[in-house]
Amino acid sequence: MTRISERYIVTINDREYDLNLIKEGDSYLIEAGGHQYNVATDNIGAGKYLFRIDNASSEIDISSDNGNLSVFLEGQELTVRVEPYSLAELRKRAGTALEGPAEKIIRAPMPGLVIRSEVGPGDKVTKGQSLVIIEAMKMENVIKSPYDGKVGRIFISSGQAVDKNDKLVELE
C-alpha cells in the first residue's frame, strides 16, 4: 500500500493549523497539534461528503470560491483555506501571506428563506456580527460577518427564497 505524506497550513475562520496529511489507501491519517485522527470520506452528492473521523461521522457541504472553501458542518458555516506548507512559509517570508477577505460577497451557505437582514447599506460591522438570518430545514441559521467591514449592498429582502451560493450581502 502506497503511503503519501504532505504538510499543509489550514486556516479555519482565521485560525491557523499546521497539519500533516498521510494518505493510506482510501483513508487518511491527520496529525495536528500533537494528536492523530483517522479520517475516511465518501462523496455522497454534489458538494456533499460524509466524513468519518475516528468513530464519529458528520455530513458536510463544501463549495469553493476564490481559493477559499466554504464548509457547512453541523449548522455552522466555516471559511477554510488550505495551502501547502512550503508555499505558506514562502509567502510569510516574502511578506505576501494571504490575509483579509478574498471575497467581498457573502453568499447563502444553503437554500432557504430569508427571515430578515440584520444590517443595512453603510452599516459598519465587526467579525462575527449577524448579517442575515435564513430559515432552512425548520432551523434559523445566522449568517455572520467573516471580517470587520462596511456593508455595501444588500441583495436580499425578508421573505425571499434563496438558493445555495446566492448573493446576500456585499462588504467593503
C-alpha positions as CSV (number, residue, x, y, z in Angstrom):
1,M,0.0,0.0,0.0
2,T,1.3,3.4,-1.0
3,R,1.7,5.9,1.8
4,I,1.9,9.6,0.8
5,S,2.6,12.3,3.4
6,E,2.1,16.1,2.8
7,R,2.2,19.1,5.1
8,Y,-0.3,21.9,5.0
9,I,-1.3,25.1,6.7
10,V,-5.1,25.1,7.1
11,T,-6.8,28.3,8.1
12,I,-10.3,27.9,9.6
13,N,-12.2,31.1,10.3
14,D,-8.9,33.0,10.6
15,R,-7.3,30.4,13.0
16,E,-4.2,28.7,11.5
17,Y,-3.4,25.0,11.9
18,D,-0.2,23.2,10.8
19,L,-1.1,19.6,9.8
20,N,0.4,16.6,8.2
21,L,-1.8,14.6,6.0
22,I,-0.9,11.0,5.4
23,K,-2.8,9.1,2.7
24,E,-3.1,5.4,3.3
25,G,-5.1,3.7,0.6
26,D,-8.7,5.2,0.7
27,S,-8.3,6.7,4.2
28,Y,-6.1,9.4,5.8
29,L,-4.2,9.9,9.0
30,I,-4.1,13.6,10.0
31,E,-1.5,14.8,12.5
32,A,-2.3,18.2,14.1
33,G,-1.5,19.7,17.4
34,G,0.1,16.6,18.8
35,H,-2.9,14.5,18.0
36,Q,-3.7,11.9,15.3
37,Y,-7.0,11.4,13.6
38,N,-8.1,8.6,11.3
39,V,-10.3,10.1,8.6
40,A,-12.3,8.5,5.8
41,T,-14.5,10.3,3.3
42,D,-17.3,9.4,0.9
43,N,-18.7,11.7,-1.8
44,I,-22.5,11.4,-1.4
45,G,-23.5,14.1,-3.9
46,A,-22.8,17.4,-5.4
47,G,-20.5,19.1,-2.9
48,K,-21.7,16.8,-0.1
49,Y,-19.4,14.4,1.8
50,L,-19.6,12.0,4.7
51,F,-16.6,12.4,6.9
52,R,-15.7,9.7,9.5
53,I,-13.2,11.0,12.0
54,D,-12.1,8.2,14.4
55,N,-15.5,6.9,15.4
56,A,-17.7,9.9,14.7
57,S,-19.5,10.7,11.4
58,S,-20.6,14.1,10.0
59,E,-22.1,15.1,6.7
60,I,-20.7,18.3,5.3
61,D,-21.3,20.6,2.3
62,I,-18.2,22.0,0.6
63,S,-18.1,24.7,-2.0
64,S,-15.1,26.6,-3.4
65,D,-15.0,30.3,-4.2
66,N,-11.9,32.4,-5.0
67,G,-9.5,29.8,-3.5
68,N,-11.4,29.5,-0.2
69,L,-13.6,26.7,0.8
70,S,-17.0,27.3,2.4
71,V,-17.7,24.4,4.7
72,F,-21.2,23.9,6.2
73,L,-20.9,21.5,9.1
74,E,-23.5,20.8,11.9
75,G,-25.4,24.0,11.3
76,Q,-22.2,26.2,11.2
77,E,-20.5,27.7,8.2
78,L,-16.7,27.7,8.2
79,T,-14.3,29.5,5.9
80,V,-11.4,27.3,5.2
81,R,-8.2,27.9,3.2
82,V,-5.7,25.1,2.6
83,E,-2.2,25.9,1.4
84,P,0.9,23.6,1.1
85,Y,3.2,24.3,4.0
86,S,6.2,25.3,1.8
87,L,4.1,27.9,-0.1
88,A,2.6,29.3,3.1
89,E,6.0,29.7,4.6
90,L,7.4,31.3,1.4
91,R,4.6,33.8,1.4
92,K,5.2,34.7,5.0
93,R,8.9,35.2,4.5
94,A,8.2,37.3,1.4
95,G,5.6,39.4,3.2
96,T,2.8,38.2,0.9
97,A,0.9,35.9,3.3
98,L,-2.8,35.5,2.4
99,E,-4.7,37.8,4.6
100,G,-8.0,39.5,4.7
101,P,-11.1,38.7,2.7
102,A,-10.7,37.0,-0.6
103,E,-14.4,37.6,-1.4
104,K,-16.5,40.7,-0.6
105,I,-19.8,39.0,-1.4
106,I,-21.3,37.0,1.5
107,R,-23.3,34.1,-0.1
108,A,-26.0,31.8,1.2
109,P,-24.5,28.6,2.5
110,M,-27.7,26.6,1.9
111,P,-31.1,27.1,0.2
112,G,-33.7,28.6,2.5
113,L,-36.0,31.5,3.2
114,V,-34.6,34.9,4.3
115,I,-36.2,35.7,7.7
116,R,-34.5,39.2,8.0
117,S,-31.4,41.2,7.3
118,E,-29.7,42.4,10.4
119,V,-27.8,45.2,8.7
120,G,-28.3,47.9,6.1
121,P,-26.2,49.6,3.5
122,G,-23.5,51.8,5.1
123,D,-23.5,49.9,8.4
124,K,-20.2,49.1,10.0
125,V,-19.9,45.5,11.0
126,T,-17.4,43.5,13.1
127,K,-16.2,40.0,12.5
128,G,-18.8,37.6,13.9
129,Q,-21.7,40.1,13.8
130,S,-25.0,38.8,12.5
131,L,-25.8,39.8,8.9
132,V,-28.7,37.8,7.7
133,I,-31.0,35.1,9.2
134,I,-32.1,32.3,6.9
135,E,-34.6,29.6,7.8
136,A,-33.6,26.2,6.4
137,M,-35.0,22.8,7.3
138,K,-37.1,24.4,10.1
139,M,-34.0,25.9,11.7
140,E,-32.9,29.5,11.8
141,N,-29.3,29.9,10.6
142,V,-27.4,33.1,11.4
143,I,-25.0,34.2,8.7
144,K,-22.2,36.2,10.3
145,S,-19.6,38.6,9.0
146,P,-16.3,36.9,8.3
147,Y,-14.4,40.1,9.0
148,D,-14.7,43.7,10.0
149,G,-16.0,46.0,7.3
150,K,-18.8,48.2,6.0
151,V,-22.0,47.0,4.3
152,G,-22.1,47.9,0.6
153,R,-25.2,46.4,-1.0
154,I,-27.9,44.1,0.3
155,F,-29.0,41.6,-2.3
156,I,-32.0,40.1,-0.5
157,S,-35.2,41.0,1.3
158,S,-37.3,39.4,4.1
159,G,-39.4,36.6,2.8
160,Q,-37.2,35.9,-0.2
161,A,-36.2,32.4,-1.1
162,V,-32.5,31.9,-1.8
163,D,-30.5,29.0,-3.2
164,K,-27.1,27.9,-2.1
165,N,-24.4,30.5,-3.2
166,D,-26.9,33.2,-3.9
167,K,-25.6,36.7,-3.1
168,L,-26.7,38.0,0.3
169,V,-24.6,41.0,1.4
170,E,-21.6,42.9,-0.1
171,L,-18.9,44.0,2.4
172,E,-16.4,46.7,1.7
